[in-house]
């Protein structure tokens, strides 16, 4: 199993010294990947409630978010081996040609270490400021992904769609990775799974409180991949997990996933392996050590042992 870490990109932890410390430590220890997210704004009265929050309020650290691809370009210059991923960039808030060029540029500058994780967005506030309608976002995303792959793979392209139009032209640079940058999609409903099965090389999911729902989700996703006449074993499964190291939790019936002693978190990782998860992303935001970069590296190093 591969193991990645989310970069200190948000809130009080988003400081140059924290980024450099975590990046250098992660590559030296031998982690597989570093990850960023994208948030455009922090609405004071959100039109769309944040699902994991009881109040619907966005996480406080999202008030300060470094740009994802700018940050990964900086990290590319500080590293030589570790992969650099987005989990995720909401594609519909971007022009497909510009986003394709930015990812391709990152892939060239990182010597082929880019992982393009994309989503279709869910916040009405972010759709509003992007001047993109929330309706038909699925159909718009299908066109976006088709166009993105054309830009990355074809020497000359022409595209005529409902939402995007490109005259007969050449667009460069092309990514170093062939045939294109690994394309990962986030999301959890069956319509999104059909899109993943058609266009993506893998899925980025989220594990929060329990693993039971994850098994059901993976079963549905596998069916969609097979329906698309693809091999499920070649479709990469990646999940974001939120470790919260605490004293040994002896209440086996009520323990939340990835909460408790390191041994208990290790047992959760073993369960993910059995489900076929190939790559986990450690995110310590919302944990007791979220602003302590050295503690995050120490905890991640302990967790890394259980991935082998």
C-alpha positions as a Markdown table, in Angstrom:
| # | Residue | x | y | z |
|---|---|---|---|---|
| 1 | Unk | 0.0 | 0.0 | 0.0 |
| 2 | Unk | 1.2 | 3.5 | -0.9 |
| 3 | Unk | 1.0 | 6.2 | 1.8 |
| 4 | Unk | 0.8 | 10.0 | 1.2 |
| 5 | Unk | 0.5 | 13.0 | 3.4 |
| 6 | Unk | -1.5 | 16.2 | 3.0 |
| 7 | Unk | 0.7 | 19.3 | 2.8 |
| 8 | Unk | 0.3 | 22.1 | 5.4 |
| 9 | Unk | -1.7 | 24.2 | 3.0 |
| 10 | Unk | -4.5 | 25.6 | 5.1 |
| 11 | Unk | -5.1 | 27.6 | 8.3 |
| 12 | Unk | -2.3 | 28.4 | 10.7 |
| 13 | Unk | -0.2 | 25.5 | 9.5 |
| 14 | Unk | 0.2 | 27.1 | 6.0 |
| 15 | Unk | 3.7 | 28.6 | 6.5 |
| 16 | Unk | 6.8 | 28.3 | 4.4 |
| 17 | Unk | 8.9 | 26.7 | 7.1 |
| 18 | Unk | 6.2 | 24.1 | 7.8 |
| 19 | Unk | 5.9 | 23.2 | 4.1 |
| 20 | Unk | 9.7 | 22.8 | 3.7 |
| 21 | Unk | 10.0 | 20.7 | 6.8 |
| 22 | Unk | 7.2 | 18.3 | 5.9 |
| 23 | Unk | 8.3 | 18.0 | 2.3 |
| 24 | Unk | 11.9 | 17.3 | 3.1 |
| 25 | Unk | 11.0 | 14.8 | 5.9 |
| 26 | Unk | 8.4 | 13.0 | 3.8 |
| 27 | Unk | 10.8 | 12.4 | 0.9 |
| 28 | Unk | 13.7 | 11.4 | 3.2 |
| 29 | Unk | 11.5 | 8.9 | 5.1 |
| 30 | Unk | 10.1 | 7.4 | 1.9 |
| 31 | Unk | 6.5 | 8.4 | 1.7 |
| 32 | Unk | 4.9 | 8.0 | -1.7 |
| 33 | Unk | 3.0 | 11.2 | -2.3 |
| 34 | Unk | 2.1 | 14.7 | -1.1 |
| 35 | Unk | -1.4 | 16.1 | -1.6 |
| 36 | Unk | -3.3 | 19.4 | -1.8 |
| 37 | Unk | -6.9 | 20.4 | -1.9 |
| 38 | Unk | -8.7 | 23.4 | -3.5 |
| 39 | Unk | -11.2 | 25.8 | -1.8 |
| 40 | Unk | -12.1 | 29.1 | -3.4 |
| 41 | Unk | -13.7 | 30.8 | -0.4 |
| 42 | Unk | -15.1 | 30.5 | 3.1 |
| 43 | Unk | -18.8 | 31.6 | 3.1 |
| 44 | Unk | -20.0 | 33.1 | 6.4 |
| 45 | Unk | -23.5 | 31.9 | 5.7 |
| 46 | Unk | -23.0 | 29.0 | 3.3 |
| 47 | Unk | -25.7 | 28.2 | 0.7 |
| 48 | Unk | -24.6 | 24.6 | 0.8 |
| 49 | Unk | -23.9 | 23.2 | 4.3 |
| 50 | Unk | -20.7 | 21.3 | 4.8 |
| 51 | Unk | -21.9 | 17.7 | 5.2 |
| 52 | Unk | -19.5 | 16.4 | 8.0 |
| 53 | Unk | -20.2 | 19.4 | 10.2 |
| 54 | Unk | -23.2 | 19.4 | 12.6 |
| 55 | Unk | -23.7 | 23.1 | 12.0 |
| 56 | Unk | -22.9 | 23.0 | 8.3 |
| 57 | Unk | -20.1 | 25.5 | 8.7 |
| 58 | Unk | -17.0 | 25.1 | 6.6 |
| 59 | Unk | -13.9 | 24.0 | 8.6 |
| 60 | Unk | -12.2 | 27.1 | 10.1 |
| 61 | Unk | -8.8 | 26.4 | 8.4 |
| 62 | Unk | -10.4 | 26.8 | 5.0 |
| 63 | Unk | -10.4 | 30.6 | 5.6 |
| 64 | Unk | -6.8 | 30.5 | 4.5 |
| 65 | Unk | -5.9 | 28.1 | 1.6 |
| 66 | Unk | -2.8 | 28.2 | -0.5 |
| 67 | Unk | -3.3 | 27.7 | -4.3 |
| 68 | Unk | -2.9 | 24.0 | -5.0 |
| 69 | Unk | -0.9 | 24.0 | -8.2 |
| 70 | Unk | 1.3 | 26.9 | -7.2 |
| 71 | Unk | 2.2 | 25.1 | -4.0 |
| 72 | Unk | 2.9 | 21.8 | -5.9 |
| 73 | Unk | 5.1 | 23.6 | -8.3 |
| 74 | Unk | 7.2 | 24.9 | -5.4 |
| 75 | Unk | 7.3 | 21.4 | -3.9 |
| 76 | Unk | 8.4 | 19.9 | -7.2 |
| 77 | Unk | 11.5 | 22.1 | -7.0 |
| 78 | Unk | 12.3 | 20.8 | -3.5 |
| 79 | Unk | 11.9 | 17.1 | -4.3 |
| 80 | Unk | 13.0 | 14.4 | -6.7 |
| 81 | Unk | 11.1 | 11.3 | -6.0 |
| 82 | Unk | 7.8 | 11.8 | -4.2 |
| 83 | Unk | 4.6 | 12.1 | -6.3 |
| 84 | Unk | 2.5 | 15.3 | -6.2 |
| 85 | Unk | -1.3 | 15.0 | -6.2 |
| 86 | Unk | -4.5 | 17.1 | -6.0 |
| 87 | Unk | -7.3 | 15.8 | -3.9 |
| 88 | Unk | -9.2 | 17.4 | -5.4 |
| 89 | Unk | -9.4 | 20.4 | -7.8 |
| 90 | Unk | -13.0 | 21.2 | -8.8 |
| 91 | Unk | -12.6 | 21.2 | -12.5 |
| 92 | Unk | -15.7 | 23.1 | -13.4 |
| 93 | Unk | -14.3 | 26.3 | -11.8 |
| 94 | Unk | -11.5 | 26.3 | -14.3 |
| 95 | Unk | -11.0 | 26.8 | -18.1 |
| 96 | Unk | -10.1 | 23.3 | -19.4 |
| 97 | Unk | -7.3 | 24.5 | -21.6 |
| 98 | Unk | -5.6 | 26.5 | -18.9 |
| 99 | Unk | -6.0 | 23.7 | -16.3 |
| 100 | Unk | -4.6 | 21.2 | -18.8 |
| 101 | Unk | -1.5 | 23.4 | -19.4 |
| 102 | Unk | -1.0 | 23.9 | -15.7 |
| 103 | Unk | -1.1 | 20.2 | -14.9 |
| 104 | Unk | 1.2 | 19.4 | -17.9 |
| 105 | Unk | 3.7 | 22.1 | -16.8 |
| 106 | Unk | 3.7 | 20.6 | -13.3 |
| 107 | Unk | 4.3 | 17.1 | -14.8 |
| 108 | Unk | 7.3 | 18.4 | -16.8 |
| 109 | Unk | 8.8 | 20.4 | -14.0 |
| 110 | Unk | 8.4 | 17.4 | -11.6 |
| 111 | Unk | 9.8 | 14.9 | -14.1 |
| 112 | Unk | 6.6 | 13.0 | -14.4 |
| 113 | Unk | 5.4 | 12.9 | -10.7 |
| 114 | Unk | 2.0 | 14.5 | -11.1 |
| 115 | Unk | -1.4 | 12.9 | -10.0 |
| 116 | Unk | -4.4 | 14.9 | -11.2 |
| 117 | Unk | -7.3 | 14.4 | -8.8 |
| 118 | Unk | -10.4 | 16.2 | -9.9 |
| 119 | Unk | -14.0 | 16.7 | -8.6 |
| 120 | Unk | -17.1 | 18.4 | -9.9 |
| 121 | Unk | -17.8 | 20.6 | -6.9 |
| 122 | Unk | -20.6 | 20.8 | -4.4 |
| 123 | Unk | -20.6 | 24.3 | -2.9 |
| 124 | Unk | -23.3 | 26.6 | -4.3 |
| 125 | Unk | -21.2 | 29.6 | -3.2 |
| 126 | Unk | -18.2 | 28.4 | -5.2 |
| 127 | Unk | -20.3 | 27.8 | -8.3 |
| 128 | Unk | -21.8 | 31.3 | -7.9 |
| 129 | Unk | -18.4 | 33.1 | -7.8 |
| 130 | Unk | -17.1 | 31.0 | -10.7 |
| 131 | Unk | -20.1 | 32.0 | -12.8 |
| 132 | Unk | -20.9 | 28.3 | -13.5 |
| 133 | Unk | -24.5 | 27.0 | -13.1 |
| 134 | Unk | -24.9 | 24.1 | -10.7 |
| 135 | Unk | -27.4 | 22.4 | -13.0 |
| 136 | Unk | -26.0 | 19.9 | -15.6 |
| 137 | Unk | -22.6 | 19.8 | -13.8 |
| 138 | Unk | -22.3 | 16.1 | -14.6 |
| 139 | Unk | -22.7 | 16.7 | -18.4 |
| 140 | Unk | -20.3 | 19.6 | -18.2 |
| 141 | Unk | -17.8 | 17.5 | -16.4 |
| 142 | Unk | -18.0 | 14.7 | -19.0 |
| 143 | Unk | -17.1 | 17.3 | -21.7 |
| 144 | Unk | -14.4 | 18.7 | -19.6 |
| 145 | Unk | -12.7 | 15.3 | -19.0 |
| 146 | Unk | -13.0 | 14.4 | -22.7 |
| 147 | Unk | -11.4 | 17.7 | -23.7 |
| 148 | Unk | -8.7 | 17.4 | -21.0 |
| 149 | Unk | -7.5 | 14.0 | -22.3 |
| 150 | Unk | -7.5 | 15.3 | -25.9 |
| 151 | Unk | -5.3 | 18.2 | -25.0 |
| 152 | Unk | -2.9 | 15.9 | -23.2 |
| 153 | Unk | -2.7 | 13.2 | -25.9 |
| 154 | Unk | -3.3 | 14.7 | -29.3 |
| 155 | Unk | -0.9 | 16.8 | -31.4 |
| 156 | Unk | -3.8 | 18.8 | -32.9 |
| 157 | Unk | -7.3 | 19.0 | -31.6 |
| 158 | Unk | -10.7 | 20.4 | -32.5 |
| 159 | Unk | -13.6 | 20.2 | -30.0 |
| 160 | Unk | -17.3 | 21.2 | -30.5 |
| 161 | Unk | -19.5 | 20.5 | -27.5 |
| 162 | Unk | -22.4 | 22.0 | -25.6 |
| 163 | Unk | -20.2 | 23.7 | -23.0 |
| 164 | Unk | -16.7 | 23.9 | -24.5 |
| 165 | Unk | -15.5 | 24.7 | -28.0 |
| 166 | Unk | -11.9 | 24.7 | -29.3 |
| 167 | Unk | -10.9 | 25.6 | -32.9 |
| 168 | Unk | -8.6 | 23.3 | -34.8 |
| 169 | Unk | -5.3 | 24.0 | -33.1 |
| 170 | Unk | -2.2 | 22.8 | -31.3 |
| 171 | Unk | -2.0 | 23.1 | -27.5 |
| 172 | Unk | 1.2 | 22.4 | -25.5 |
| 173 | Unk | 3.1 | 21.4 | -23.5 |
| 174 | Unk | 2.1 | 17.7 | -23.3 |
| 175 | Unk | 2.6 | 15.9 | -20.0 |
| 176 | Unk | 5.7 | 13.8 | -19.6 |
| 177 | Unk | 3.7 | 10.8 | -18.4 |
| 178 | Unk | 2.1 | 8.8 | -21.2 |
| 179 | Unk | -0.5 | 8.4 | -22.4 |
| 180 | Unk | -1.6 | 11.1 | -19.9 |
| 181 | Unk | -1.3 | 12.2 | -16.3 |
| 182 | Unk | -3.0 | 9.7 | -14.0 |
| 183 | Unk | -6.6 | 11.0 | -13.8 |
| 184 | Unk | -8.3 | 10.4 | -10.4 |
| 185 | Unk | -11.9 | 11.5 | -9.7 |
| 186 | Unk | -13.5 | 12.2 | -6.3 |
| 187 | Unk | -17.1 | 11.6 | -5.5 |
| 188 | Unk | -19.4 | 9.1 | -4.0 |
| 189 | Unk | -22.7 | 8.8 | -5.9 |
| 190 | Unk | -23.4 | 6.2 | -8.7 |
| 191 | Unk | -23.5 | 8.9 | -11.5 |
| 192 | Unk | -20.0 | 10.0 | -10.5 |
| 193 | Unk | -18.9 | 6.3 | -10.5 |
| 194 | Unk | -20.1 | 5.9 | -14.1 |
| 195 | Unk | -18.0 | 8.9 | -15.1 |
| 196 | Unk | -15.0 | 7.5 | -13.3 |
| 197 | Unk | -15.3 | 4.2 | -15.0 |
| 198 | Unk | -15.4 | 5.9 | -18.4 |
| 199 | Unk | -12.7 | 8.5 | -18.0 |
| 200 | Unk | -10.5 | 8.0 | -14.9 |
| 201 | Unk | -7.6 | 5.8 | -13.9 |
| 202 | Unk | -8.8 | 5.7 | -10.3 |
| 203 | Unk | -10.9 | 7.0 | -7.5 |
| 204 | Unk | -10.2 | 9.2 | -4.5 |
| 205 | Unk | -12.6 | 8.6 | -1.6 |
| 206 | Unk | -12.9 | 9.7 | 2.0 |
| 207 | Unk | -13.0 | 7.6 | 5.2 |
| 208 | Unk | -14.4 | 9.4 | 8.3 |
| 209 | Unk | -16.1 | 7.4 | 11.0 |
| 210 | Unk | -16.5 | 3.8 | 9.9 |
| 211 | Unk | -15.4 | 1.4 | 7.3 |
| 212 | Unk | -18.7 | -0.4 | 6.7 |
| 213 | Unk | -20.0 | 2.2 | 4.3 |
| 214 | Unk | -16.7 | 2.1 | 2.4 |
| 215 | Unk | -17.2 | -1.6 | 1.5 |
| 216 | Unk | -20.7 | -0.9 | 0.1 |
| 217 | Unk | -19.3 | 2.0 | -1.9 |
| 218 | Unk | -16.5 | -0.1 | -3.4 |
| 219 | Unk | -19.0 | -2.8 | -4.4 |
| 220 | Unk | -21.0 | -0.2 | -6.4 |
| 221 | Unk | -17.9 | 1.3 | -7.9 |
| 222 | Unk | -16.6 | -2.2 | -9.0 |
| 223 | Unk | -19.9 | -2.9 | -10.8 |
| 224 | Unk | -19.6 | 0.4 | -12.7 |
| 225 | Unk | -16.0 | -0.3 | -13.7 |
| 226 | Unk | -17.0 | -3.8 | -15.0 |
| 227 | Unk | -20.0 | -2.3 | -16.9 |
| 228 | Unk | -17.5 | 0.0 | -18.6 |
| 229 | Unk | -15.6 | -3.1 | -19.7 |
| 230 | Unk | -12.6 | -2.3 | -17.7 |
| 231 | Unk | -10.5 | -4.4 | -15.3 |
| 232 | Unk | -11.3 | -3.5 | -11.7 |
| 233 | Unk | -7.7 | -4.6 | -10.7 |
| 234 | Unk | -6.3 | -1.9 | -12.9 |
| 235 | Unk | -8.5 | 0.8 | -11.4 |
| 236 | Unk | -6.6 | 2.5 | -8.5 |
| 237 | Unk | -8.5 | 3.0 | -5.2 |
| 238 | Unk | -7.2 | 5.9 | -3.1 |
| 239 | Unk | -8.8 | 7.1 | 0.2 |
| 240 | Unk | -8.2 | 10.0 | 2.4 |
| 241 | Unk | -8.1 | 9.1 | 6.1 |
| 242 | Unk | -8.1 | 11.2 | 9.2 |
| 243 | Unk | -5.9 | 9.6 | 11.9 |
| 244 | Unk | -6.5 | 10.8 | 15.5 |
| 245 | Unk | -3.9 | 9.2 | 17.8 |
| 246 | Unk | -5.2 | 8.9 | 21.3 |
| 247 | Unk | -5.0 | 6.4 | 24.2 |
| 248 | Unk | -6.0 | 2.9 | 23.6 |
| 249 | Unk | -9.8 | 2.8 | 22.9 |
| 250 | Unk | -11.2 | -0.2 | 24.7 |
| 251 | Unk | -14.8 | 0.4 | 23.6 |
| 252 | Unk | -14.6 | -1.9 | 20.5 |
| 253 | Unk | -18.2 | -1.4 | 19.6 |
| 254 | Unk | -18.1 | 2.4 | 19.4 |
| 255 | Unk | -14.6 | 3.3 | 18.3 |
| 256 | Unk | -14.4 | 5.5 | 15.3 |
| 257 | Unk | -12.2 | 4.5 | 12.4 |
| 258 | Unk | -8.7 | 5.7 | 12.5 |
| 259 | Unk | -9.1 | 6.9 | 16.1 |
| 260 | Unk | -7.2 | 5.4 | 19.1 |
| 261 | Unk | -3.8 | 3.9 | 19.7 |
| 262 | Unk | -1.4 | 3.4 | 16.8 |
| 263 | Unk | -2.1 | -0.4 | 16.9 |
| 264 | Unk | -5.8 | 0.3 | 16.4 |
| 265 | Unk | -5.2 | 2.6 | 13.5 |
| 266 | Unk | -2.9 | 0.0 | 12.1 |
| 267 | Unk | -5.7 | -2.5 | 12.2 |
| 268 | Unk | -7.9 | -0.1 | 10.2 |
| 269 | Unk | -5.2 | 0.0 | 7.6 |
| 270 | Unk | -5.1 | -3.8 | 7.4 |
| 271 | Unk | -8.9 | -3.7 | 6.7 |
| 272 | Unk | -8.4 | -1.2 | 3.9 |
| 273 | Unk | -5.7 | -3.4 | 2.4 |
| 274 | Unk | -8.2 | -6.3 | 2.3 |
| 275 | Unk | -10.7 | -4.1 | 0.6 |
| 276 | Unk | -8.2 | -3.5 | -2.2 |
| 277 | Unk | -7.3 | 0.1 | -1.3 |
| 278 | Unk | -3.9 | 0.8 | -3.0 |
| 279 | Unk | -3.1 | 4.2 | -1.6 |
| 280 | Unk | -4.0 | 6.2 | 1.5 |
| 281 | Unk | -3.7 | 9.9 | 2.1 |
| 282 | Unk | -3.1 | 10.9 | 5.7 |
| 283 | Unk | -4.8 | 14.1 | 6.8 |
| 284 | Unk | -4.3 | 15.2 | 10.4 |
| 285 | Unk | -6.6 | 18.3 | 10.1 |
| 286 | Unk | -9.3 | 18.0 | 12.8 |
| 287 | Unk | -6.9 | 16.0 | 15.0 |
| 288 | Unk | -5.2 | 17.1 | 18.2 |
| 289 | Unk | -1.9 | 17.6 | 16.3 |
| 290 | Unk | -3.2 | 19.4 | 13.3 |
| 291 | Unk | -0.8 | 22.4 | 13.7 |
| 292 | Unk | 2.2 | 20.5 | 14.9 |
| 293 | Unk | 4.2 | 19.6 | 11.8 |
| 294 | Unk | 6.8 | 17.6 | 13.6 |
| 295 | Unk | 4.2 | 15.6 | 15.4 |
| 296 | Unk | 2.4 | 14.9 | 12.1 |
| 297 | Unk | 5.6 | 13.5 | 10.6 |
| 298 | Unk | 6.2 | 11.4 | 13.7 |
| 299 | Unk | 2.7 | 10.0 | 13.7 |
| 300 | Unk | 2.8 | 9.4 | 9.9 |
| 301 | Unk | 6.1 | 7.5 | 10.3 |
| 302 | Unk | 4.4 | 5.2 | 12.9 |
| 303 | Unk | 1.5 | 4.6 | 10.6 |
| 304 | Unk | 3.7 | 3.9 | 7.6 |
| 305 | Unk | 4.9 | 0.7 | 9.2 |
| 306 | Unk | 1.4 | -0.8 | 8.9 |
| 307 | Unk | 1.2 | -0.1 | 5.2 |
| 308 | Unk | 4.0 | -2.6 | 4.3 |
